């Protein structure tokens, strides 16, 4: 690259708002990661059912991505450093590869970089939200790969305790003795727990919540509530084959997911109620 080209890049980068630079990168990374999941959902369910299920991506994830990117774009500080350009180049190299997990890995790295290198409060808040998005979209899945048996057995133990029946691994006997219930990875409580954490981070960063000693309790309450709902639903399925058919259905998914979403949002809003009341 010639000296003139380097000088031109330096001149342009010195005038470019950092929010537009990093916001564009985050938007590209989230779009790449979400499109990968959308394509998988359409192939598995078809257009109509995939759209009805929001492409098997939680509404919390959609809202958090939009909120995080919006906050990053609010940074009007000008001046892109060479280290920023290097980070951006590495980010794009990961995102353009046709692997959804790499896009979320790139978002993780960029989120950490922005938090550690940016002084603008809005940009940092947005980066925290987008970093939290990677938990349900990537890191909880990675965690499940290593501890799948343990996680499923914990869920199975809670269900067996509710039904007062025997358990073998992740298999629980029906309460009426007519068969057994196998707890599959899709039924695990871990995914919803990661969404509870994401919702708490998103709400607290949007309203500029001031940290307090009670934050952990509110976040923990949200996590426990989704575990209770998930385990209770599985427990209802384990009463008999009729109950399994009734609760293990599309409508059962809608009811439980709506209840979980409501509880997560309720506890997150209660935890940030001081800032919310102050804005009313």
C-alpha positions in Angstrom: 0.0 0.0 0.0 1.4 3.4 -1.0 2.0 6.3 1.3 -0.8 8.2 -0.3 -3.3 5.4 0.3 -2.3 5.2 3.9 -2.6 9.0 4.3 -6.1 8.8 2.7 -7.2 6.1 5.0 -5.9 8.0 8.0 -7.7 11.2 7.0 -11.0 9.4 6.5 -10.7 7.4 9.7 -9.9 10.6 11.7 -13.3 12.1 10.6 -15.4 9.0 10.9 -17.6 8.8 14.1 -16.6 5.8 16.2 -20.3 5.0 16.8 -20.9 4.5 13.1 -17.8 2.4 12.7 -18.5 0.0 15.5 -22.3 0.1 15.1 -21.9 -1.0 11.5 -19.6 -3.8 12.5 -22.0 -5.0 15.3 -25.0 -4.8 12.9 -23.0 -6.9 10.3 -22.1 -9.5 13.0 -25.6 -9.8 14.4 -27.1 -10.0 11.0 -24.7 -12.8 9.9 -25.4 -14.8 13.1 -29.2 -14.3 13.0 -29.4 -15.2 9.3 -27.6 -18.4 9.9 -30.2 -19.4 12.6 -33.1 -18.2 10.3 -32.0 -20.4 7.5 -31.7 -23.4 9.8 -35.2 -22.7 11.2 -36.8 -22.4 7.7 -35.2 -25.6 6.5 -36.4 -27.4 9.6 -39.9 -26.0 10.1 -40.8 -24.3 6.8 -41.5 -20.6 6.2 -44.9 -20.4 8.0 -44.1 -22.2 11.2 -40.6 -20.7 11.4 -42.1 -17.2 11.1 -44.7 -18.0 13.7 -41.9 -19.1 16.1 -39.8 -16.0 15.3 -37.4 -18.3 13.6 -36.7 -20.1 16.9 -35.0 -16.9 18.2 -36.3 -15.3 21.3 -38.0 -11.9 21.1 -35.5 -10.9 23.8 -32.6 -11.6 21.5 -34.2 -9.5 18.7 -34.9 -6.6 20.9 -31.5 -6.7 22.6 -29.7 -6.8 19.3 -31.6 -3.7 18.1 -31.1 -1.9 21.4 -27.4 -2.6 21.6 -26.7 -1.5 18.0 -28.8 1.7 18.5 -26.8 2.6 21.7 -23.5 2.1 20.0 -24.6 4.3 17.1 -25.2 7.1 19.5 -21.4 7.6 20.0 -20.5 10.7 18.0 -16.8 10.7 19.0 -14.7 11.0 15.9 -11.3 9.4 15.3 -10.7 5.7 14.3 -7.3 4.4 15.5 -5.2 1.9 13.6 -5.9 -0.6 16.3 -9.7 -0.1 15.6 -9.2 -0.7 11.9 -7.2 -3.9 12.7 -9.9 -5.1 15.0 -12.5 -4.3 12.3 -10.6 -6.2 9.7 -10.3 -9.3 11.9 -14.0 -9.0 12.7 -15.1 -9.0 9.1 -12.9 -12.0 8.3 -14.7 -14.0 10.9 -18.2 -12.7 10.0 -18.0 -13.4 6.2 -17.3 -17.1 6.8 -20.6 -19.1 6.5 -20.5 -20.3 10.1 -23.0 -18.7 12.5 -21.0 -19.4 15.6 -18.0 -17.5 14.3 -20.2 -14.4 13.9 -21.1 -14.5 17.6 -17.5 -15.2 18.5 -16.6 -12.0 16.5 -19.3 -10.1 18.3 -17.9 -11.3 21.6 -14.4 -10.1 20.8 -15.6 -6.8 19.5 -17.8 -6.2 22.5 -14.9 -6.8 24.9 -12.7 -4.5 22.7 -15.3 -1.6 22.7 -15.9 -1.9 26.5 -12.2 -1.8 27.2 -11.2 0.9 24.7 -14.2 3.3 24.5 -14.9 6.1 27.0 -18.4 7.0 25.6 -21.0 5.7 28.0 -23.7 5.0 25.3 -21.3 2.9 23.3 -20.2 0.9 26.3 -23.8 0.3 27.3 -24.6 -1.0 23.8 -21.5 -3.2 23.8 -22.5 -4.7 27.2 -25.9 -5.6 25.7 -24.4 -7.2 22.6 -21.9 -9.1 24.6 -24.8 -10.5 26.7 -26.6 -11.5 23.4 -23.8 -13.9 22.7 -24.6 -15.9 25.9 -27.8 -17.5 24.6 -26.6 -17.4 21.0 -23.2 -19.0 21.5 -21.8 -19.6 25.0 -24.7 -21.4 26.6 -24.6 -23.8 23.7 -20.9 -24.3 24.1 -21.4 -24.9 27.8 -24.1 -27.4 27.1 -21.8 -29.4 24.8 -19.4 -30.0 27.7 -22.0 -30.5 30.5 -25.0 -31.8 28.7 -25.5 -34.9 30.8 -25.1 -33.0 34.1 -27.5 -30.2 33.0 -30.2 -32.7 31.8 -29.8 -34.8 34.9 -30.4 -31.7 37.1 -33.7 -31.0 35.2 -34.6 -34.7 35.4 -34.0 -34.7 39.2 -36.3 -31.8 39.7 -39.0 -33.3 37.6 -38.7 -36.6 39.4 -38.9 -34.8 42.7 -42.2 -33.1 41.6 -43.7 -36.3 40.3 -42.3 -38.4 43.2 -41.1 -41.1 40.7 -37.9 -42.8 39.8 -35.2 -41.4 37.6 -32.4 -42.9 35.6 -30.1 -40.4 34.1 -32.3 -38.0 32.1 -35.2 -40.5 31.9 -38.1 -40.0 34.4 -41.0 -42.4 34.9 -44.5 -41.3 34.3 -46.5 -40.7 37.5 -49.1 -43.3 36.5 -46.4 -45.9 35.6 -47.5 -46.0 31.9 -44.1 -45.2 30.5 -41.1 -42.9 30.8 -40.3 -39.3 29.9 -36.9 -38.5 28.3 -35.7 -34.9 28.8 -34.0 -33.9 25.6 -31.6 -30.9 25.1 -34.4 -28.8 23.7 -36.2 -29.1 27.0 -33.3 -27.9 29.1 -33.7 -24.9 31.4 -30.3 -23.5 30.5 -31.4 -21.7 27.4 -34.1 -19.8 29.3 -31.7 -19.0 32.1 -29.3 -17.4 29.6 -32.3 -15.3 28.2 -33.1 -14.1 31.7 -29.5 -12.9 32.1 -29.7 -11.2 28.7 -33.0 -9.5 29.5 -31.7 -8.2 32.8 -28.5 -6.7 31.2 -30.6 -5.2 28.4 -33.1 -3.5 30.6 -30.5 -2.2 33.1 -28.3 -0.8 30.3 -31.2 0.9 28.5 -32.4 2.7 31.6 -28.8 3.5 32.8 -29.5 1.4 36.0 -27.2 2.2 38.9 -25.7 -0.9 40.3 -26.7 -2.0 43.8 -26.3 -5.0 46.1 -29.8 -6.2 45.1 -29.1 -6.6 41.4 -27.9 -10.2 41.8 -31.0 -11.0 43.7 -33.3 -9.7 41.0 -31.3 -11.5 38.2 -31.3 -14.7 40.3 -35.1 -14.4 40.8 -35.6 -14.1 37.0 -33.4 -17.2 36.5 -35.2 -19.2 39.2 -38.6 -18.3 37.8 -37.9 -19.7 34.4 -36.5 -22.9 35.8 -39.7 -23.3 37.9 -41.9 -22.8 34.8 -39.8 -25.1 32.6 -39.6 -27.9 35.2 -43.3 -27.5 36.1 -44.3 -27.9 32.4 -42.1 -31.0 32.0 -43.6 -32.3 35.3 -47.1 -31.9 33.9 -46.0 -33.8 30.8 -44.8 -36.6 33.1 -48.1 -37.3 34.7 -49.4 -39.6 31.9 -49.3 -40.1 28.2 -52.4 -38.0 27.8 -50.8 -35.1 29.7 -47.6 -35.5 27.6 -49.6 -35.1 24.4 -51.5 -32.1 25.8 -48.6 -30.1 27.1 -45.9 -31.2 24.6 -47.6 -29.3 21.7 -47.3 -26.0 19.8 -49.8 -24.4 22.1 -48.0 -25.7 25.1 -44.8 -24.0 23.8 -46.7 -20.7 23.3 -48.1 -20.7 26.8 -44.9 -21.6 28.6 -42.7 -19.3 26.5 -45.2 -16.4 27.0 -45.2 -17.0 30.8 -41.4 -17.3 30.9 -41.1 -14.0 28.9 -43.5 -12.2 31.2 -41.7 -13.4 34.3 -38.2 -12.5 33.0 -39.4 -9.0 31.9 -41.3 -8.5 35.2 -38.3 -9.2 37.4 -35.9 -7.2 35.1 -38.2 -4.1 35.3 -38.7 -4.5 39.1 -34.9 -4.5 39.5 -34.6 -1.3 37.5 -37.7 0.4 38.9 -35.9 3.4 40.4 -34.7 4.6 37.0 -38.0 3.7 35.3 -40.0 5.6 37.9 -37.6 8.6 37.5 -38.3 8.7 33.8 -42.1 8.7 34.1 
